[in-house]
Amino acid sequence: MDFMGIKLEEMKEGYARFRMPVRPEYLQGADSMQGGLIVAMGDEAIAHAMMTELQPDEGLTTIELKSNFLAGVNSGELIAEATVFKKGSSLIIGDCLVIDDQGKKICRVSATFLLLKSRHKQDVSRVYQV
């Protein structure tokens, strides 16, 4: 997600935090950041929080994504903090709150991911280094 300026700040068991600048080219006609970009950041944060709880033979893919837009934003930075709500045997659920750099709540994102079992072990630690 480098092309969007999304940077991983912290990742630990069941948690991930990302930061992203609000750039003029991200604003839509009403001078507010385009919502899909905010949701993409939330989805990425949730996926990374989930990666911390995967076994070596597990992968994941988004199967459901919901967003609640709480306020608009047109400058500054966004911070996405995601946590794992519940991991089951085939599904994993996560939540993310996106705030601006003043602490204002911008968007809530929740997602359900399908756990993929592999016959080959995967090294998910190589995806991002903090």
C-alpha positions in Angstrom: 0.0 0.0 0.0 3.0 2.2 -0.4 1.5 4.0 -3.4 -1.2 5.4 -1.1 1.3 6.4 1.6 0.0 3.9 4.1 2.6 3.1 6.7 2.6 0.4 9.3 3.3 1.8 12.7 2.7 -1.1 15.1 1.8 -4.7 14.9 1.5 -7.1 17.8 -0.7 -10.0 18.8 -4.2 -9.2 17.6 -3.5 -5.6 16.8 -2.2 -3.4 14.0 -1.9 0.4 13.5 -1.4 2.2 10.2 -1.0 5.9 9.3 -1.9 7.6 6.0 -1.7 11.2 4.7 -4.7 12.9 3.4 -3.5 14.2 0.0 -5.3 16.7 -2.3 -5.6 14.0 -5.0 -7.6 11.8 -2.6 -10.4 14.4 -2.2 -13.7 13.9 -4.1 -16.0 16.6 -5.4 -17.3 17.7 -2.0 -13.8 18.4 -0.8 -13.7 15.3 1.4 -11.5 12.3 1.2 -12.9 9.5 -1.0 -14.5 6.9 1.2 -13.1 3.8 -0.6 -9.5 4.9 0.3 -10.4 5.1 4.0 -12.1 1.7 3.9 -9.0 0.2 2.0 -6.8 1.5 4.9 -9.2 -0.1 7.4 -9.2 -3.4 5.6 -5.4 -3.5 5.4 -5.1 -2.8 9.1 -7.6 -5.5 10.0 -5.8 -8.0 7.8 -2.5 -7.3 9.5 -4.0 -7.6 13.0 -5.3 -11.0 11.9 -2.0 -12.1 10.4 -0.5 -12.0 13.9 -2.9 -14.8 14.9 -2.4 -17.1 12.0 -0.8 -20.5 12.2 2.0 -21.3 9.7 -0.4 -23.3 7.5 -3.2 -20.6 7.5 -3.9 -17.8 5.1 -6.9 -15.5 4.8 -9.1 -13.6 2.4 -11.9 -11.0 3.0 -15.4 -12.3 2.6 -17.4 -9.5 4.2 -16.6 -5.8 4.8 -18.7 -3.1 6.4 -18.0 0.5 6.9 -19.7 3.3 8.8 -18.6 6.8 7.8 -18.7 9.0 10.9 -17.2 12.3 9.6 -15.4 13.7 6.6 -11.8 14.7 6.4 -9.8 16.8 3.9 -6.4 17.4 5.5 -3.9 16.0 7.9 -3.3 12.3 8.5 -5.5 9.3 9.3 -4.7 6.6 11.8 -6.3 3.1 11.6 -6.2 0.9 14.7 -7.4 -2.6 14.2 -8.0 -5.5 16.5 -9.1 -9.1 16.1 -12.6 -9.6 17.6 -12.8 -13.4 17.3 -10.9 -16.2 15.6 -12.8 -19.4 15.0 -11.9 -22.6 13.1 -12.9 -21.2 9.6 -13.6 -17.5 10.1 -11.9 -14.6 11.8 -13.6 -11.3 12.6 -11.9 -7.9 13.0 -12.7 -4.3 13.8 -11.0 -1.0 12.9 -11.5 2.6 14.0 -10.0 5.2 11.7 -9.4 8.6 13.3 -7.8 11.8 12.1 -4.6 13.2 13.7 -6.8 15.3 16.1 -8.5 12.2 17.4 -11.8 12.7 15.6 -13.6 9.5 14.6 -13.8 9.3 10.8 -14.8 5.7 10.0 -15.5 2.3 11.6 -14.7 -0.8 9.6 -15.6 -4.4 10.4 -14.6 -7.4 8.4 -15.0 -11.2 8.3 -12.2 -13.1 6.7 -12.2 -16.8 5.6 -9.3 -18.8 7.1 -7.5 -20.7 4.3 -5.8 -23.9 5.2 -2.7 -24.8 3.2 -0.7 -27.9 2.8 2.4 -25.7 2.6 3.6 -23.7 5.6 3.7 -19.9 5.0 5.9 -17.4 6.7 3.7 -14.4 7.4 6.3 -12.6 9.4 8.1 -11.5 6.2 5.1 -9.4 5.0 6.0 -6.3 7.1 8.7 -5.4 9.4 8.1 -2.8 12.0 
